[in-house]
Amino acid sequence: MIALIQRVSYAKLRIGGEIYSEIGKGLLIFLGVAQDDTERDAEILSSKCSGLRIFDDPDDKMNLSVEDFEGEILVVSNFTLCSESRRGKRPSFIRAARPEKAKPLYEKFLSGLSCPTPVKTGVFGADMKIELVNDGPITIQIESEDFR
């Protein structure tokens, strides 16, 4: 499982031209589920993301997590994170889990997040447009296999 985490000032997610979800200061998390991922991967990664200390404290040091200051989280499913591009110029997505496996693990990830405000989402498998301001810019990639 791969999480691409961006610290954002705000993010808006549109489906069919209409705003479906939006957050203020917090985390925008793109989540890719691979074929070999398990519920344990979802648990590990959600805990890691919730506790990630990438927000500034009063001394301007990245010491705070989204849990520490009423931050918000928006999670977007993104199978393309599991792509492989070693050969040629067209990415392969065979490493990505099929929807019938990926969706329950995506939902398990969501249920494991700890956030002072309700976690916002997109729609699994939908065509989504996302507008955001990356604050920093801070972008971090975490893979659950690193913690197995």
Number of C-alpha atoms within 10 A of each C-alpha: 28 23 25 20 21 22 24 23 16 20 22 19 22 17 15 10 9 11 13 16 18 20 22 16 20 26 32 30 23 19 26 24 29 22 14 12 19 17 14 14 22 26 18 18 24 22 14 18 24 18 17 18 17 20 23 12 14 9 7 8 11 13 14 16 21 24 19 15 14 12 19 23 32 25 22 24 23 19 23 16 20 21 16 14 11 9 8 7 7 10 13 15 15 13 16 23 20 13 14 8 16 22 16 14 24 22 14 18 23 19 13 17 21 18 19 14 13 12 18 17 19 21 15 15 12 12 10 18 15 15 11 17 16 18 16 12 10 13 16 14 14 16 16 20 13 8 10 8
